[in-house]
Amino acid sequence: MPLSEQVPNPLRQCTPDELRSRTSAKWRGYPPDVLPLWVAEMDVHLAAPVAEALHTAIGRGDTGYATGTGYAEALAPFARERWGWRVRPAHTAVVADIMRGAVELLDLVTEPGDTVVVNSPAYTPFYRFVSRAGRHVTEAPLTPDHRIDPEALARAFRAAERGRTPTGRTAYLLCSPHNPTGTVHTRDELTAVAGLARTYGVRVVSDEIHAPLALPGTPHTPYLSLPGTEDAFALLSASKAWNLAGLKAALAVAGSAAAADLERLPPEVSHGPSHLGVLSHAAAFRHGGPWLDALLAGLDENRALLAELLARHLPPVRHGPHEGTYLAWLDCRGLGLGDDPAAAFLERGRVALVPGAGFGSGGAGHVRLNLATSPEVLEEAVRRMASAVG
């Protein structure tokens, strides 16, 4: 029996009352009459192996400081079996979360005032965290169908190269799979990225937090699994795929030529991860495969359902090729709602979505919708969105 059939669809298990009783951001960020499909939290119960690991730790009073390489040792077989990628625990470091890890890695390979390239529209914290770290963000927009544009990337790298000081350096913060578009970059696209990075002397930091969420039919390619990426870094976490954002932990992974750089991480960086976070993330990677497969099947069903609902209720909305993540990027410019359609959906339809403008160039007139919920909630959300247009 396929693994996905051994676990019920996690997206169909939570009752509305259970969800409304939650105290985290998704269900408390708006009034009770608003359907929240905004922040990246899923409407699921914890996977059983994760819940068991947490209950065991709490029962033992095992709530101290994180230590050891258990997280990396759990990721390694998962990465090998799912993606054919060899992760060396000796070339990893535990960090508090993906964005804190990204800032720490960028600090290793750039200086304040240096350029960090991102593909717009890009995950909003890319702009905020990089700018707060004193680096300059340069956009290399995706193509209209949300693919990496090698020419735009080369232009951004050349512009950064011309503006460098004698000691300046450039980095590229890659989002793979991409947030908000749901694009899963192909092996050929990432190979082209690696070639451009070598040509222009750019250090790559690949945010692969959504890697386990490549949907059926589209394989994820780890950036560090490709030739020519030895001086790059990747960041991974179980937080998105197993809904563990409140249990802080992530892994920084170095290519073979970047391992010495990773060793320069300040010791205090290891103080940020939560011990319960490390335990739960390790349990997810080591034992949460069947639950993940059931989730991916459910997300695939919701992906098809969303396309059907939009075609029926909101045909002017364009929904591009959504290959990974549980975040749908909707082009609402055909609805005549201006640059911020999320405001209209919230005010008139009582549905909370993420406004597209915050994702940088190419975001105006778009919204990001979280489809990691029950089909019933998804259907009600689209009906409410349609009512906001009429």
N, C-alpha and C positions, 0 to 999 in steps of 0.2 A: 504494500500500500504506500503511495507517495506520502512523504512527510507532511505535505500541506493538508492531507486528509486526516491526519492523526490529531490535530488540534482544531477546535472550532474557530471560525472566523473571529479574531479578537475584536473587530470593529462592530460586532453585533452583540456583544456581551454586556455592555453598560446600560443601565436604565437611565432615563432622564433625571430621576431624583438623585441617583448616585452622582451624576455629573454635576448637577446644581449644588451638591453638597461639598464639592471640591473647593479648596481655598487657594489654589495656585492661580497664576495670571489669567489663563484662558477663560475660566468660568467666573472670575471675579473682576475682570477688567471693565465690564460693561454692566448696565442694569439688567435685571432678570428677564426682561422682555426681549432682549437682544440675543440672536443666535450667534455665537462666537466661532467664526471660521478664520481666525487671524493668526495668532502666534503659533509657533511650531510645537504644540503639544497634541498628543493623540488621545482620542476618547477610547481608551483601552484599560483593562486591568493589567497588572504586572504579569509578565511571563512567570510561570510557576517556578522554574529554577532560580530566577532572580529573587522572587519573594522568599523562597526557602533560604537562600544565602543571607538575606537580610534578617529574617527571623532567627536564624542560627546565631548570627553575630550578636544580635541584641540579647538573645537568651544567655549568651556567654558574658555579656558586658564587654564585648570586643569592639569598643567604640573609641579607640585611641587614634594614634597618628598612622598615616599610610606609610608602608615600607615594602621593600622587596620588588621582585620582577614578575609577580604573578599575573599582572595585567598583560604584559607583553607575551608571557608564556601562554596565555589564553588566546590572544589575538593571532599568534603565529600559525597554529593549525587551522584556524578559521580562514585566514588569508590564503594559506596553501590550498585548502580544499575548495574554497569558493572562487578564488581568482588566480590560482597558480603562482602566487607571489611568495617568496621566501622573506620573512621578517626575522631579523636577527635581534633577539632581546638585548644583546650587548650594545646595539646601536639605537636604543630607544631611551626616552626619559618620560616620566609621568609629569603632566602639567595640569593646572586647575581645570581648564576647559579649552576649547578650540581657539577662541579669539585671544585669550591670555597667552596661549602657546604661540599663536601666530606673532604676536607682538614680541615675545621673547626671542623667537627665531629670527625675526627681522632685525632685532637689536644685535644679533650675532654677525649679520652679514651686511648691514647698512649703518649709516651714521645719520644723526639728525640733519634734515635738509635734503637727504637723498630721495630718489623717486621710487615709488612702489606702483606698479602697473596692475590694474584690475580690468576685467571684462564687464562692461556695463551693458544692460542693467545688472547691478551687483548687489549682493547681500548688504543691507544698510550698514551693519557694524564694520564692514571693511573700510568704509570711508571714515567712520567715527574713531575707531581704534587706531587706524594708521595715522590719521591726522593728530590725534592726541599724543601719539608717540613721536611727533615732530617730523614725520616724513610727508612728502608731497605725493598726493594721489594723482596719477595720470590714467585716463580711461582709454581702453582699446575696445571699442564697441563690438558686440556680437553682430553677426549678419542678421538680416531681417527674419531668417528662419532659425535664429538663436544658436548658430554654430560659431565656433572660434574663427575669426577672420585673420588668416596669417598676414595679410597685407597691413591690416590695422595694427596688429601686434608688432610687426616690424617697424611701422612708423612710430609707434609709442616707444619702442626700444631705442630707435635712432634719435628721437627727440631727447630722451633721457640721457643718451650717450653724449649728445652735443652740450647738454647743460651740466655735465658732471664737473665737479672740482677735481683737481689732481688726485685727491684721495677718495673721491665720491664713488658710490656703487649703486647699481639698480637691482631691484628685486621685482618679482612677478608673483602676486598672490592669486593663485589659480583656485577656482572653485570647481570641484570635480567629484560627483555630479554638480551641475550648476544650480544655484539658488539665486533668483527666483524662477528661472525658466523651466526647470526640470530636465534640461538637456544632459544626456550622458555622452561625454566626449568619446570619440572613437580612438582606437589604437593609432590609426593613421594621423588623426588630428593631434594627438598628444606627442607622437613622434616628430611631427612638424614643429610643435612647441619646443621640444628638446633641442632640435637643430637650431632654431632661432635663438634660444637662450645661450647656446654655445657660441654662436656667431657674434653675439653682442655682449657676451660676458655677464649675463643676467643670472642671478640666483633665484631659483624657483622654490616657493613654499606652497604646497598643494593641500588645500583644505578638503579632506575626503570624509567628512562627517556623515554624508549621505551615501557613502559607498555601499553599505549593505542594502540600500533601498533602490537599487537599479531594478526596474520592474521587468516582468517576464518578457523575453524576446530581445532584451538589450543588455549585453554583458558590460560590467564595469572593468576598466583597465587601470590598475594602480599605476600612478605616474612613475614611481620608483622601480617598477618592474621592467621598464624600457631601457634599452641601451642609451648611453649618453646622459643619464640622469644621476650620475654618481655624486655630484656635488649639490643635489637638491634635498629637500625635506618634505615629509608628508605629516599630516596631522589626522588622527583617527580617534573615534570615540563610539561607544555604544549608545550614546544619549539619545540620538534621534531615532534610531531603528527600534529601540526597546523602551522609549519614552522615559528616559532617566535624567532629564535636564536638571532636576533638583538634587541629583546625587553627583556632585562635581568631580569629574575626572576625565582625562584625555591622554593620548599618547603622542609624543613627537617621535618620528622615525627619521633617521638620517641615512642618506645614501653612503656608500662606502667611503667616498672622498669627503663627506661632510661630517663623519663621525667625530673627528677631532674638534670641529666647531661645536658640535652638540655637547662635548665634554666641558666647554667653557660656560655652559649655563650656570648662573649663580646658584649656590646651594639652596638659597631661600625659595627658589622656584618650586622645589619639591615639597614645600610646606603648604602649598595651595590646594592640592587635591584632597578630597575627603576619603578617609579610610573606608567608609561605607560605600562611597562612590566606586572606589577601586574594586572592592569585593563584588559589588553588583554588576559592574561592567564586565569583570572577568567571568562571572557566572553566565552573563548573557552570551559572550563570545564562545564560551566553552560548551554550554548546555542549551542555549536558546535557539538553536537552528530550526527545530520543528515549529516553534512558535513564530519565528520570523517567516518561515515559508508560508504558514497560514496567513500571516499579515499581508505578505506580498500578493497572495491570491486575492485577498479581500480588497487591497488597494487597486489591483488590476480591474476588479469588478467595478469599483467606484470610478476609476478612470473612464471606463466605457459608459457608465451611467451618467457621469458629468457631461460627456460629449453629447449623449442623447438628450439630456435635459436642456442644455444650451441650445441645441438645434431646434428643440420644440418650443421653448419659452423665450429665448433670447438669441434668435438667429443672427443678429448683427455682431454678436460677440465672437471674436476669433480666439480659438484655443489651439495653440501651436502643438507640435509634436512633444508630448509629455512622456518622457522615457524613464524618469527616475524621480525620487523624492515623493513626498505626499503633498507637494505644494504646486498648485496649478497657476499658471501665469495667463491672465485673461486680458485681451486687448478689447477694451470697451469704447474705443474712440468712435465706433459707428453708432453709439447710442445717443450722442449729442449731450453728454453729461459733463463736458469740459475736461480739464486736466485731472480732476479729483473725483472720479465716479464713486470711490469708496464712501465719500461724504454723503452722496445721494442715497446709496444703498443703506447706509446706517440711519440717516434721518427719515427716509420714506419707507424703507423696507425692514428696518430693525435687524440688519445683518451686519456683523463686524468683519471687515476684510482689511488687508494691509494696503494703504495707498501706494501706487506705483512710483510716484515722483521721488520718494525717498531712496529708490534704488539707482538713482543717477540718470545719465543720459539714456533716453529710450523708455523711461518709466512713466512719463506723464500719460494720462488716459488709460492706464492699466490698473489692475488690482491683482493681489496675490491671495489665493483662496486655499485654505487647508482642507483637503478632502479626506483626512484620516478620522472619519466619523462614521456613524451609521448611515446606510442608504436613506433612511427616513429623514434624518437631519439634513442630509445633502439635498434631498428633494424639496423639503420645506424651504431651505435657504435659497435655492434657485427660484422657486415660486415667489418668495418675498422680493428677490432682486428684480424679477419681472414686474412686480407690482409697483416698484419704485420708478419704473420707466413709463408706465401707462398714464 
